[in-house]
Amino acid sequence: MTFTVLYPEKLYADDSVERRIYGEDVTLVVRDTQALAELSDADCAAADGLMILRQSVQAADLARFTKLRCVVRMGVGYDKIDRKAAAARQVVVCNVPDYGTTEVADHAIALAMALRRGLLLHHDWQRQPQGAPWKAVFDPLIRRTGSLTFGVIGQGRIGTAAMLRAKALGYRVVFFDPYRPNGAELAIGVARAATLDELLRQTDTLSIHAPLTPETHGMIDARALALLPRGAVVVNTARGPIIDIAALAAALKSGHLSGVGLDVIPVEPPADPLPELVRAYRAREAWTEGRLIITPHSAFHTPEAWDDIRSKGAETMRAFIGGAPQNVIAPEDF
């Protein structure tokens, strides 16, 4: 029986890789749309499998896919897919958890180190039109890694990779993840906090590596940020809504935080009315200069990662077609 896989986003110049992985028994349909609503009814009705990168999949979208059996999110996060609606229609949801792991971990460490070594502070100071004294900036942001605790929320693949990198740089490393089994910390030689509050109270540099769920949405709010030691740095390469961005701006502006590095924000791309943090960053207000880095959800990006998205995504769908699904997101994981 023929299985039809629909790619609603044209991501690559050709489909040679996909055709090699799927084989002759799979019909491949590629469209170039910005949203599923732009697809024709015929395309939706014909699709057994759906490959998603940037687009969202909501209940109204799923209702148009009368034959749909599997959705593969060509990435790690799956918060753009209405998993309750998919489960109700008996549609299997999979992701691609093993791409971009090293890139995102590297990006998180790069943000932390650029801030903690004062690279941006000195860069912004030295490029002033009137010049600046040729000397080091004395600031709470700049600290020896060996004197600091690197705290991680989420000990998944990326969180673990980030912790190993931080450990190699001399940080004391501790994580919080209530879903990891006892002893997970012993396997990689780090410490573990029993609660989020316990983690925050001892963390000088916080790096977030948790999925966006109802539990993690808004997890890092004003109360949580206040628990961090004064002068702490916060880095987020996971999902924007995990942090209350208004509270983050207030904590940076007040000096409670000495630096912030973000690859993600709650609304992407940023839209009016802009959050205070983004507005001030673009305006180069003094309290952001040298202390705030924002990158456009690009932590995953390398040519190698783009190749992995392509091949590993197709392999995940092929595994479902072959009757041995992999990387399945449990229906109860809402």
C-alpha positions, 0 to 999 in steps of 0.5 A: 500500500502506498504511503504519502508523505507531505512536506509543506515547507520547501526546505531543500533544493531537491528531494534526492536524500528523502527519496533515497531514504523512503524508497519507491513505496512512498509518494513524496509531496513537497509544497512551499507554504508558510502555514498549513492553512495554505495547503489544498484540501486535496494535499491534506486528504492525501497525506498519511505522514506530515513533516513539520519544521517551523509551522504549527499543527493545531486541531483545526489543521488536523481536521483537514488531514483525514488519513493522517497517521504520523507527524514528525517534528523535524527538530527537538521541541514539539510544543507547536503541535497540539498533541491532545488533538493528535492523540484524539485522532490517533495520530502518532507524533515523533520528533528528532531528538538527536540533531543539533545537540552539540550545536545548542550546547556549544551555543549555550556555553558560548553565550555564558562565556562571552558574558562571563569573560566580559567580551561584550563589555570590553567590545562595546567600551572600546568601540565608542566613538570617543575612545575608551581607556585601554584597561580592563573593566571591573564589573560583577559580570566578569568572574573566574569560572572555577569560582562559580556554579553552573546550574542547568534546568533539564538533564536531557541530551543537550543539558548533559552536553552543556554540563560536560562542557561547563565542567571542562571549563572549571565550573562547579556544575549542578542540575535540576530535573525531577524526571531523571532517575536516581544516580543520573548525576553520578554518571557524569560527575556533577551535583544534583538539586532536589528542587528548583529553588535549591538549584537557583539559590546556588547558581551563578550562571543558569542555563535552561535546557527543558522542553516547553510544557504547562509545567515549565511555562513561566517557570523562571518568573520574578520570584525565581530570578530573585533566588539567584545570587546577585550578579548571576547570568541567565542563558536560555537556548530552550524555549522563550516562554519558560522565562517571564521576559518582563521579569528578566528585563527588570532583574537585568535593569536593576543589576540583580542579574549581571548578564543575559543571553537568549537564543529564544524569546516568547514571541518569535520573531519579535512583534509589536508591542516589543518586550522591554528587553528587546526594545532596549536591546535594539535601542542600545540602552546603557543597561543592556550594553555588554550585558545582553545577547540575543540571537534569532533561535539559531543555536542549532544552526550549522550546515551539518545540523541542517543535513541531520534535520533532513536525513534523521527526520526522513528516517524517523518517518520511514521507521514509522512506515516500517512498523517500528516507530522511533522518537515517539512523543507519548500521548500523555506528555501534554 
